[in-house]
Amino acid sequence: MEFSRLNKWGNELNICIRCGYCYEHCPLYKVSNWEIDTPRGRLLLAYGLLTGEVEPSEYVAEKLFECFYCKNCSKSCSAKVSPADIFTDARADLMESGFDVQGTTVINDEKLCIACGRCVSVCKSEALSMDVENMKVLVDKVKCKGCGVCVAECPVGAMSQREGFGISRKELSAKIESFLRSMNGIPKVIIFCCDWSIYPGLRLSRMELAGAENTSGIIVTVCAGRIDPGLILDVFYQGAWGVMIACCPLDECEHDGNYRAQERCALVGRLLDIVGVASQRLKLEHFATGETQKLKSAVDSFVSEIASLGPI
């Protein structure tokens, strides 16, 4: 099997010293805790494909197609290797050789799709295109970065991603339910944090938020843009007093997910007002990488405000 694209990364794959600094911030490793799901593990697979020590297979292809392109691994790499770029070229070679796998890429259910094009318009990686002749949306799995913005944008639920990564509506709803059931303190607040920006610092400074976590559940999402209006309303339906969404500053999101989150929060805020629920119970805040103290202050302030409003 030829790896014409992956072959150009031979030097970088040799430069990788297998230190494992990429572990800490990888959202896939946080879910499975398996070596194979770390950037280092996938780089070793790519290296094995090049050297012939690893045989191409559906399993290997699936692993190389499992990446959310947060690029936190690149930021923490002391050898300055770019795993995401290597994985993209490995994907292209594998697809060309007939390995049509899913990984973390999006799926379009053509039976549900109404070809409205909203998903195409929000995809910053240009992984989605409209087949005008057949009136259906096509997914380029090599380009898809798995942010899920299109999943939240789809009005009929045609776009989805495979479960098992903690990102589907079903998995997020289950996590919300679990948090709310376990909360002993009041008020009950759910906070969605973007993995791209605030979460690396949050993970290293978790104790700083210990007080807030007595009455709030912090749910890390791959991108704030994947939080759709229905999910926000579901949080309130399950008994939360308030919801905060912590996302990237407006000009810093690679997927424009923060703009999508801002639009959806405005929409849900209007809906809450219509049904007699104070729209102040829903708040969106912007945080740059490492602004953990700012997040803590914002959470404390929001929890205090929600406590004064009382339960719904």
C-alpha positions in Angstrom: 0.0 0.0 0.0 1.3 3.4 -0.9 1.4 6.2 1.7 2.3 9.1 -0.6 1.0 11.8 1.7 2.0 10.3 5.0 5.5 9.6 3.6 6.4 13.3 3.7 6.0 13.2 7.5 8.7 10.6 8.1 11.1 13.1 9.6 8.5 14.4 12.1 7.5 10.9 13.1 11.1 10.2 13.9 11.5 13.5 15.8 8.6 12.6 18.1 10.4 11.5 21.3 7.2 9.6 22.7 7.3 11.8 25.8 3.5 11.7 26.3 3.0 15.4 27.0 0.2 15.2 24.5 -1.8 13.0 26.8 -3.1 15.6 29.2 -5.2 17.7 26.9 -6.5 15.0 24.5 -10.4 14.8 24.8 -10.3 11.2 23.4 -7.8 10.0 26.0 -10.0 11.6 28.8 -12.9 9.4 27.7 -11.1 6.0 27.3 -7.8 6.3 29.2 -6.3 4.0 26.6 -2.8 4.6 25.1 -4.1 4.0 21.6 -6.4 6.9 21.9 -3.6 9.4 22.7 -1.9 11.5 20.0 1.3 9.6 20.8 -0.6 6.3 20.2 -1.9 7.4 16.9 1.5 8.7 15.8 3.0 5.3 16.6 0.3 3.7 14.3 1.2 6.2 11.5 4.9 5.4 12.0 4.2 1.7 11.9 2.3 2.1 8.7 5.2 3.9 7.1 7.8 1.3 8.3 5.6 -1.7 7.5 5.5 -2.8 11.1 1.7 -2.1 11.2 -0.6 -3.6 8.7 -3.4 -1.3 7.4 -6.7 -2.5 8.8 -10.2 -1.2 9.6 -9.2 -0.8 13.2 -6.0 1.2 12.5 -8.0 3.4 10.1 -10.7 4.0 12.7 -8.1 5.1 15.2 -6.5 7.5 12.8 -10.0 9.0 12.0 -10.6 9.6 15.7 -9.4 13.2 16.3 -11.3 16.4 17.2 -8.5 18.6 15.9 -8.3 20.7 19.1 -4.5 20.8 18.4 -3.8 20.9 22.2 -1.3 18.1 21.4 0.6 20.4 19.1 0.7 23.2 21.7 2.1 20.9 24.3 4.6 19.1 22.1 8.2 19.9 23.1 9.4 18.4 19.7 7.1 20.8 17.7 5.4 17.9 15.9 1.9 18.6 14.3 -0.1 15.4 15.0 -3.4 16.7 13.5 -1.7 17.5 10.1 -0.1 14.0 10.1 -3.5 12.4 10.8 -5.1 14.3 8.0 -2.7 13.0 5.4 -2.9 9.5 6.9 -6.7 9.7 6.5 -6.4 10.7 2.8 -4.1 7.8 2.1 -6.3 5.3 3.9 -9.5 6.6 2.2 -7.8 6.3 -1.2 -6.9 2.7 -0.4 -10.5 1.9 0.4 -10.7 2.2 4.1 -14.0 4.2 4.4 -14.4 4.4 8.2 -16.3 6.8 10.5 -14.1 7.8 13.4 -15.2 11.1 14.9 -16.5 12.5 11.6 -20.1 13.5 11.1 -22.8 11.3 9.5 -25.6 12.6 7.3 -28.8 10.5 7.3 -30.0 11.1 3.8 -33.5 9.8 4.7 -33.9 12.7 7.1 -31.9 15.3 5.3 -34.0 18.0 3.7 -31.0 19.5 1.9 -31.5 23.0 3.4 -27.8 23.7 3.4 -27.6 25.1 6.9 -24.9 22.6 7.8 -22.8 23.5 4.7 -23.0 27.2 5.6 -21.6 26.7 9.2 -18.8 24.3 8.3 -15.5 26.2 8.5 -13.4 23.2 7.4 -15.3 22.9 4.1 -16.0 19.3 4.8 -19.6 19.6 3.7 -20.9 20.3 0.2 -24.2 20.3 -1.5 -24.9 17.8 -4.3 -27.4 20.0 -6.2 -28.3 17.4 -8.8 -29.3 14.8 -6.2 -30.2 17.3 -3.5 -28.1 15.8 -0.7 -25.2 16.9 1.5 -21.9 15.2 1.0 -19.4 14.7 3.8 -15.6 14.8 3.1 -14.3 12.6 6.0 -10.7 13.7 5.4 -11.6 17.4 6.0 -14.1 16.9 8.8 -12.7 18.0 12.1 -15.6 16.6 14.2 -16.5 19.9 15.9 -20.2 19.0 15.7 -21.3 22.6 14.8 -23.3 21.1 11.9 -24.9 18.6 14.2 -26.3 21.3 16.4 -27.3 23.4 13.4 -29.3 20.7 11.6 -33.1 21.4 12.1 -34.2 17.8 11.5 -31.5 15.8 13.3 -30.0 14.3 10.1 -26.4 15.1 11.1 -24.9 13.0 13.9 -21.7 11.5 15.2 -21.0 8.1 16.5 -21.6 7.6 20.3 -18.8 6.6 22.6 -16.9 9.9 22.7 -19.2 11.6 25.2 -20.4 14.2 22.6 -23.8 13.0 21.3 -27.0 14.5 22.5 -27.9 11.3 24.3 -24.5 11.1 26.1 -24.6 14.8 27.1 -28.2 14.5 28.4 -27.2 11.5 30.5 -24.3 13.4 32.0 -26.6 16.3 32.8 -29.1 14.0 34.5 -26.3 12.4 36.5 -25.0 15.8 37.6 -28.3 17.1 38.7 -29.2 14.0 40.5 -26.0 14.1 42.5 -26.1 17.8 43.4 -26.8 18.2 47.1 -26.3 21.9 47.3 -28.3 24.7 45.8 -28.7 26.3 43.4 -28.3 23.6 40.7 -26.2 25.0 37.8 -24.8 23.4 34.7 -21.7 24.9 33.1 -20.7 23.9 29.5 -16.9 24.5 29.0 -15.2 24.4 25.6 -12.4 21.9 25.3 -10.5 24.1 22.9 -10.0 27.0 25.2 -10.7 26.9 28.9 -10.5 23.2 29.7 -6.7 22.6 29.6 -6.3 25.2 32.3 -9.4 24.1 34.1 -8.0 20.5 34.3 -4.8 21.7 35.9 -6.5 24.1 38.3 -9.6 22.0 39.2 -9.2 22.7 42.9 -9.7 26.4 42.3 -13.3 25.6 41.3 -14.0 23.2 44.1 -16.4 25.5 45.9 -18.4 26.1 42.8 -18.6 22.4 42.0 -20.7 21.8 45.1 -23.7 23.2 43.3 -22.6 23.1 39.7 -21.8 20.5 37.1 -19.0 21.3 34.7 -19.5 19.5 31.3 -16.7 19.7 28.8 -17.8 19.9 25.2 -15.7 19.5 22.1 -16.9 22.9 20.9 -19.5 25.3 22.3 -21.0 25.4 18.8 -22.4 21.8 19.3 -24.7 23.0 22.1 -28.1 23.3 20.4 -31.2 25.0 21.7 -32.9 21.7 22.5 -30.0 20.6 24.7 -30.1 23.9 26.7 -33.9 23.6 27.2 -33.4 20.0 28.3 -31.1 21.1 31.1 -33.8 23.3 32.5 -36.4 20.6 31.9 -34.3 18.2 34.0 -34.3 20.6 37.0 -31.4 23.0 36.6 -31.8 26.5 38.0 -29.3 28.0 35.6 -27.0 27.3 32.6 -23.7 28.9 31.7 -21.8 28.3 28.4 -18.1 29.1 28.6 -16.6 29.4 25.1 -13.7 31.0 23.2 -13.4 34.7 22.5 -15.3 35.7 19.4 -12.3 35.9 17.1 -10.5 32.8 18.4 -12.7 29.9 17.5 -11.5 27.8 14.6 -15.1 26.7 13.9 -17.0 29.9 14.7 -18.8 27.7 17.3 -18.8 30.7 19.7 -20.9 32.7 17.2 -23.3 29.8 16.8 -23.5 29.5 20.6 -24.2 33.2 21.0 -27.0 33.1 18.4 -28.6 30.1 20.1 -28.4 31.6 23.5 -30.2 34.7 22.3 -32.9 32.5 20.8 -33.3 30.4 23.9 -33.3 33.5 26.0 -36.3 34.8 24.1 -38.1 31.5 24.4 -37.5 31.5 28.2 -39.0 35.0 28.5 -42.0 33.9 26.5 -42.7 31.0 28.9 -42.2 33.2 32.0 -38.7 32.0 32.9 -36.1 34.8 33.5 -33.6 34.8 30.6 -30.9 35.7 33.1 -30.8 32.0 34.0 -28.9 31.4 30.8 -25.5 33.1 30.4 -22.7 32.9 27.8 -19.2 34.0 28.7 -16.0 34.2 26.6 -12.7 32.9 28.0 -9.2 32.6 26.4 -6.9 29.7 27.0 -5.7 29.7 30.6 -8.2 32.1 32.0 -9.2 29.8 34.8 -9.4 32.5 37.5 -11.7 34.5 35.2 -13.9 31.4 34.8 -14.0 30.9 38.6 -15.1 34.5 39.2 -17.7 34.2 36.5 -19.0 30.9 37.9 -19.2 32.3 41.5 -21.0 35.4 40.3 -23.5 33.4 38.2 -24.2 30.9 41.0 -24.8 33.8 43.4 -27.2 35.4 40.8 -29.1 32.2 40.3 -29.4 31.6 44.0 -31.1 35.0 44.4 -33.6 34.0 41.6 -34.4 30.7 43.3 -35.7 27.5 41.6 -37.9 27.7 38.5 
